[in-house]
Amino acid sequence: MPRIFPAVALAAFLTCLPAAQAEDFFFKAGDRVVMIGDSITEQHLYSNYVEMWSVSRFPEWKLTFRNVGIGGDRSPGGNNRFKRDVLAYKPTVLTVDFGMNDGNYAPFNVKTFETYMKGLQGIADQAKAADIRVAWITPQPIEHKPGDQKESYNDTLEKFSAGVKEIATKNGGLFIDQFHPYWAVIKKARDEGEKGRITGGDAVHPGPPGQVLMASAILDGLGLPRLVSKAKLTVTKEAAPTAVKGENCTITEFKTDAKTGGVHFQRLDKALPFFPQEAKPILKFTPLLEARNDYGLQVIGLPPGQYEIRLGGKKVADHSAVDLAKGVNLAAAVLEIGPIADQVKKVWKAVQDKNRYFHDKVFRGVVLGKVKDETEKKDLFEAAMKKMPELDAAVREALAMHPYTVDIVPADKGADKKGT
């Protein structure tokens, strides 16, 4: 029988939440977030991504999100419908993303800009009166094929983005620039020889690759921490564990196998990584998956060789002892297969199901529906909203974190070394 060395209880049981990073995040525990904008918001792409990253990074915060984007809308429209579409959900936080339509797809015009600014200021005044924190988001640039003169509209959008910064500064809100980070990726792709469009969808309405760029810029502005969790383990030459450290995770039952050189432990994370599968084409141009998710594993002291990493008994990656000693980011690997991938899929489905119901049955179905009688509409709204607590609860249930077994064994023994 191989010798098994249990770790010292105190060293093997460590939980720590990176409080400083959590405090930097614009959203707080218990926040009710309303996201208002035009058709790009109503697409439920960037908004779903922002929500998914937020709730999966802070599963215990009980965050709720409502998307009230309307196709074709502008800042005056957002201002005019504030009571109906924002205050109705009693938000603590509002994200505002207007500007694409406000510039009329034309060269910059002072009067048009003033109308845009007046609409934004109206939203700011109403948000302050309701004690709502606001994140002011610039429009993203449009992307045609390289050389298309229609991209000159980006000059207008850039000036409108400066107006967003002015509103945020004037009203004590958070300014989020997604225009320049988004364009920087497009420019990088073109500098490297890309001849087509990289953001999907159409020039104005990006597909998932572009909308994940939007979400990432927004999350940077909001201060979402990159850290998911990290586990750092050290073993001696005798294969006895000497140190265990977890960041945003708990490590228990740490054992090493002197015969095989294997390492085994239970890991309970306090967060999940995320990246939308449909947006993966953008990874050709920017390492967003790793930039948004630091899911770390470091094992110091393993004998030389290649090692197989298994989560919940399923192989997720191979790494050398040298790489493991330096530390590896397993985010991409664990999102493909294993217990983390399985849970992320459940959370993602719950988020999408909730938002699809709200959009189809509540917002489009009732609020923007054909019923004109206010009393009847109020009754229909209340009836449709009764399902929302159940859908919110489904998201939180899917976010419940569970421990799983991690096995790190020499690759040549991986075939007969199953996870426990």
C-alpha positions in Angstrom: 0.0 0.0 0.0 1.3 3.5 -0.8 2.0 5.7 2.1 -0.5 8.6 2.5 0.5 11.7 4.3 -2.4 13.9 5.6 -1.7 17.6 5.8 -1.8 19.4 9.0 -5.4 20.4 9.6 -4.8 24.1 10.1 -2.6 24.4 7.0 -5.0 22.3 4.8 -8.1 24.3 5.7 -7.7 27.8 4.5 -10.4 30.1 3.1 -9.9 33.7 2.2 -11.9 36.2 0.2 -10.0 38.9 -1.5 -11.9 41.6 0.2 -10.0 44.5 -1.3 -10.9 43.4 -4.8 -14.5 42.8 -3.8 -14.7 46.3 -2.4 -13.5 47.7 -5.7 -16.4 46.2 -7.6 -19.2 48.7 -8.4 -21.9 46.2 -7.7 -22.5 45.3 -4.1 -24.1 42.4 -2.3 -27.9 42.5 -2.7 -27.9 45.0 -5.5 -30.8 45.2 -7.9 -29.4 46.2 -11.3 -31.4 47.7 -14.1 -29.7 47.9 -17.5 -31.3 50.5 -19.9 -30.4 51.2 -23.5 -31.3 50.7 -27.1 -31.5 47.6 -29.4 -27.9 46.6 -28.5 -29.0 46.3 -24.9 -32.2 44.6 -25.9 -30.2 41.9 -27.7 -29.4 40.4 -24.2 -25.9 39.6 -25.2 -23.5 42.0 -23.4 -26.1 42.4 -20.6 -26.3 38.7 -20.1 -22.5 38.4 -20.1 -22.1 41.2 -17.5 -24.7 39.5 -15.4 -23.2 36.1 -15.7 -19.7 37.2 -14.8 -21.0 39.2 -11.9 -23.1 36.5 -10.3 -20.6 33.7 -10.9 -17.8 35.8 -9.4 -19.9 36.6 -6.3 -22.4 33.6 -6.0 -23.5 34.5 -2.5 -24.4 38.2 -3.2 -27.9 37.6 -4.4 -27.7 40.1 -7.3 -30.7 40.6 -9.5 -30.7 42.0 -13.0 -33.4 43.4 -15.3 -32.8 44.5 -18.9 -35.1 47.3 -20.2 -33.4 48.0 -23.5 -35.7 49.0 -26.4 -34.7 48.9 -30.1 -34.3 52.3 -31.7 -34.3 54.2 -28.4 -32.3 57.3 -27.5 -31.4 59.1 -24.3 -34.5 61.3 -24.3 -36.6 58.1 -24.6 -34.7 56.6 -21.6 -35.4 59.8 -19.7 -39.1 59.8 -20.6 -39.7 56.2 -19.6 -37.6 56.2 -16.5 -40.5 55.9 -14.0 -42.1 53.1 -15.9 -39.0 51.1 -16.9 -36.5 51.8 -14.1 -38.3 52.8 -10.9 -40.8 49.9 -11.4 -38.0 47.4 -10.4 -36.7 49.4 -7.4 -33.1 49.3 -8.5 -30.1 50.2 -6.4 -27.9 50.4 -9.5 -28.5 51.5 -13.1 -26.3 51.0 -16.2 -27.0 53.5 -19.0 -25.9 52.7 -22.6 -27.3 55.2 -25.2 -25.6 57.0 -28.1 -25.6 54.7 -31.1 -28.9 56.1 -32.4 -28.6 59.5 -30.9 -25.9 60.6 -33.4 -28.3 59.9 -36.3 -25.6 58.0 -38.1 -24.3 61.3 -39.4 -21.4 63.7 -38.9 -21.2 65.3 -35.5 -24.0 67.9 -35.0 -24.0 70.3 -32.0 -27.8 70.4 -31.7 -28.1 66.6 -31.9 -25.4 66.3 -29.2 -27.2 68.8 -27.0 -30.4 66.7 -27.2 -28.4 63.6 -26.3 -26.8 65.4 -23.3 -30.2 66.7 -22.1 -31.6 63.2 -22.2 -28.7 61.8 -20.2 -28.9 64.6 -17.6 -32.6 63.9 -17.2 -31.8 60.3 -16.4 -29.1 61.5 -14.0 -31.5 63.8 -12.2 -34.1 61.1 -11.8 -31.5 58.5 -10.6 -30.2 60.9 -8.0 -33.7 61.6 -6.7 -34.2 57.9 -6.3 -30.8 57.3 -4.7 -29.7 55.0 -7.6 -26.0 54.5 -8.3 -25.3 54.9 -12.0 -22.7 53.5 -14.4 -22.6 55.6 -17.5 -21.4 53.5 -20.5 -20.2 54.9 -23.8 -21.5 53.5 -27.1 -19.2 51.0 -28.8 -17.8 51.9 -32.2 -19.3 50.5 -35.4 -17.3 48.0 -37.4 -17.7 47.7 -41.2 -15.1 46.1 -43.4 -11.7 47.9 -43.3 -11.7 51.0 -45.5 -15.5 51.4 -45.5 -16.3 55.2 -45.3 -19.3 54.4 -43.1 -16.9 54.0 -40.2 -16.5 57.8 -40.2 -19.6 57.7 -37.9 -17.1 56.6 -35.2 -15.9 60.2 -35.1 -19.4 61.2 -33.9 -19.6 58.3 -31.5 -16.3 59.2 -30.0 -17.5 62.8 -29.3 -20.7 61.4 -27.8 -18.5 59.2 -25.6 -16.8 62.3 -24.3 -20.2 63.6 -23.4 -20.9 60.5 -21.4 -17.8 61.1 -19.4 -18.9 64.7 -18.8 -22.3 63.5 -17.5 -20.7 60.9 -15.2 -18.2 63.5 -13.8 -20.9 66.1 -13.3 -23.3 63.8 -11.5 -20.9 61.7 -9.4 -21.5 58.5 -11.5 -19.1 55.9 -12.8 -17.8 56.5 -16.3 -17.2 53.4 -18.4 -15.4 53.7 -21.7 -16.1 50.7 -24.0 -15.5 52.7 -27.2 -11.7 52.8 -27.1 -11.0 49.3 -25.7 -13.4 47.8 -28.3 -11.7 49.7 -31.1 -8.3 48.8 -29.9 -9.0 45.1 -30.6 -10.4 45.8 -34.0 -7.3 47.9 -34.9 -4.9 45.2 -33.6 -6.6 42.6 -35.7 -6.3 44.9 -38.8 -2.7 45.7 -38.0 -2.1 41.9 -38.1 -3.7 41.6 -41.5 -7.3 40.9 -40.8 -9.4 41.9 -43.9 -12.9 41.2 -42.6 -15.1 42.0 -39.6 -14.3 40.3 -36.3 -17.2 41.2 -34.1 -20.1 39.3 -35.8 -23.6 40.5 -36.2 -23.8 43.7 -38.3 -21.9 46.9 -38.1 -24.2 48.4 -35.4 -25.4 45.2 -33.6 -22.4 43.1 -32.8 -22.7 39.3 -32.5 -21.3 37.4 -29.5 -17.7 38.1 -30.3 -18.2 41.8 -30.3 -20.6 41.8 -27.4 -18.1 40.0 -25.2 -15.7 42.8 -26.0 -18.4 45.2 -24.8 -19.0 43.2 -21.6 -15.3 42.9 -20.9 -14.8 46.7 -21.2 -17.8 47.3 -19.0 -16.6 44.8 -16.4 -13.2 46.4 -16.3 -14.9 49.7 -15.7 -17.1 48.2 -13.0 -13.9 46.8 -11.3 -14.8 43.1 -11.5 -11.9 41.2 -10.0 -10.0 38.8 -12.3 -9.4 36.3 -9.5 -11.8 33.3 -9.5 -9.7 31.2 -7.1 -6.2 29.9 -6.6 -4.7 26.8 -4.9 -1.0 26.7 -4.0 0.4 23.4 -2.7 3.9 22.4 -1.7 5.2 18.9 -1.2 8.6 17.7 0.1 10.9 15.2 -1.6 9.4 12.6 0.7 6.0 13.5 -0.9 4.6 14.8 2.4 2.6 18.0 2.1 4.2 20.9 3.9 2.0 23.9 2.8 -1.4 24.5 1.5 -2.8 27.9 0.6 -6.1 28.9 -1.0 -7.3 32.2 -2.3 -11.0 32.4 -2.5 -11.3 28.7 -2.0 -11.1 26.1 0.7 -8.7 23.1 0.4 -9.3 20.0 2.5 -8.2 16.3 2.6 -4.8 17.1 1.0 -2.9 13.8 0.5 0.1 12.8 -1.5 0.9 9.3 -2.8 4.6 8.5 -2.3 4.4 5.6 -4.8 3.0 7.5 -7.8 3.9 11.0 -6.9 0.2 11.9 -7.1 -1.5 14.7 -5.3 -5.1 14.6 -4.2 -7.4 17.1 -2.4 -10.9 18.5 -2.1 -11.4 22.0 -3.4 -14.3 24.2 -2.6 -14.3 27.4 -4.7 -16.1 30.7 -3.8 -16.5 31.7 -7.4 -16.8 30.3 -10.9 -15.0 31.2 -14.2 -17.1 32.1 -17.3 -16.7 32.7 -21.0 -19.5 32.4 -23.5 -18.8 29.6 -26.0 -20.5 31.5 -28.8 -18.0 34.3 -28.4 -14.8 32.2 -28.8 -13.9 33.5 -32.3 -12.8 36.8 -30.6 -10.1 34.8 -28.7 -8.1 34.8 -32.0 -7.5 38.5 -31.4 -7.5 39.0 -27.7 -6.9 36.6 -24.7 -10.2 37.6 -23.0 -10.9 34.3 -21.4 -7.7 34.3 -19.3 -7.9 38.1 -18.9 -11.3 37.8 -17.2 -10.7 34.5 -15.3 -7.8 33.6 -13.1 -8.4 30.0 -12.0 -5.1 29.1 -10.6 -3.3 25.9 -9.6 0.3 25.8 -8.3 2.0 22.7 -7.1 5.6 23.0 -6.0 7.9 20.0 -5.4 6.5 17.4 -7.7 9.0 15.0 -9.3 10.0 15.9 -12.9 7.6 14.8 -15.6 4.2 15.4 -17.1 1.1 15.3 -15.0 -2.6 14.8 -15.6 -5.1 17.0 -13.8 -8.5 15.6 -13.0 -11.5 17.3 -11.5 -14.2 15.1 -10.2 -12.6 12.2 -11.9 -12.5 13.8 -15.3 -9.3 14.8 -17.0 -9.2 18.5 -17.8 -5.5 19.2 -18.6 -1.9 18.0 -18.8 1.0 20.1 -17.4 4.6 19.5 -16.6 6.0 19.6 -13.1 7.9 22.7 -14.2 4.7 24.5 -15.3 2.8 23.5 -12.2 5.6 24.8 -10.0 5.3 28.2 -11.7 1.5 28.1 -11.6 -1.0 27.6 -14.3 -4.4 29.2 -15.2 -6.9 26.4 -15.7 -9.8 28.6 -16.6 -10.1 27.5 -20.3 -9.6 23.8 -19.4 -12.2 23.7 -16.5 -14.8 25.4 -18.7 -14.6 22.5 -21.2 -15.3 19.5 -19.1 -15.8 18.4 -15.5 -17.8 19.7 -12.5 -17.0 23.4 -13.0 -18.1 23.2 -16.7 -21.2 21.4 -15.7 -22.2 24.0 -13.0 -21.4 27.0 -15.3 -23.7 25.5 -17.9 -26.5 25.3 -15.3 -26.0 28.8 -14.1 -25.8 30.2 -17.7 -29.1 28.4 -18.6 -30.8 29.7 -15.5 -29.7 33.3 -16.3 -30.8 33.0 -20.0 -34.2 31.4 -19.0 -34.9 34.2 -16.5 -34.0 37.0 -18.9 -35.9 35.4 -21.8 -39.0 35.1 -19.7 -38.7 38.7 -18.5 -38.2 40.1 -22.0 -40.9 38.1 -23.7 -43.6 37.8 -21.1 -43.1 40.9 -18.9 -41.3 43.7 -20.8 -42.3 43.1 -24.4 -45.3 41.0 -23.5 -47.0 43.5 -21.1 -45.1 46.7 -20.6 -44.7 47.3 -24.3 -47.7 45.2 -25.2 -50.9 46.2 -27.0 -53.1 46.6 -23.9 -53.8 50.3 -23.4 -56.0 50.3 -20.3 -53.8 51.1 -17.4 -55.7 49.1 -14.8 -55.7 46.0 -17.0 -52.0 46.5 -17.9 -51.1 46.8 -14.2 -52.9 43.5 -13.4 -51.2 41.8 -16.3 -47.8 43.1 -15.2 -48.2 42.0 -11.6 -49.4 38.5 -12.8 -46.4 38.2 -15.1 -43.9 39.3 -12.5 -45.0 36.6 -10.0 -42.8 34.2 -11.8 -39.7 36.3 -11.5 -38.8 35.4 -7.8 -38.9 31.7 -8.9 -36.5 32.4 -11.8 -34.2 34.5 -9.7 -34.1 31.7 -7.1 -33.2 29.2 -9.9 -30.2 31.3 -10.7 -29.1 31.3 -7.0 -29.7 27.6 -6.6 -27.5 26.9 -9.6 -24.8 29.1 -8.1 -24.6 27.0 -4.9 -21.0 26.0 -4.6 -20.0 22.4 -4.0 -16.6 20.8 -3.3 -15.0 18.5 -5.9 -12.0 16.2 -5.9 -8.7 17.2 -7.6 -6.3 14.5 -8.6 -2.8 15.3 -10.0 -1.1 12.1 -11.2 1.8 11.3 -13.5 0.5 11.2 -17.1 1.6 7.7 -17.7 -0.5 6.6 -14.7 -3.5 8.6 -15.7 -5.2 5.7 -17.4 -5.5 3.6 -14.2 -5.7 6.5 -11.7 -9.3 7.5 -11.3 -10.6 10.5 -9.4 -12.2 9.8 -6.0 
